[in-house]
């Protein structure tokens, strides 16, 4: 994961600017534990490097934290 965001980390280091990750998540057809693990690890990295974030997407659209009725798909994922 660090390799995937290395350009952003380099930018932070060389410019001392703020970076924002506007979209991230794991598609809903992935096993739930995989979604939880990936999200936990990725958010941990973003927090470590003080990168702002927004999950894609909150509701539905194959990446939701809640289903179409508004029911949370996994409390642990949130």
Buried (B, 14 or more C-beta within 10 A) or exposed (E): EEEEBEEBBEEBEEEEEEBEBEEBBBEBEBEEEEBBBBBEEBBEBBEEBEBEBEBBBBEBEEBBBBEEEEEEBEEEBE
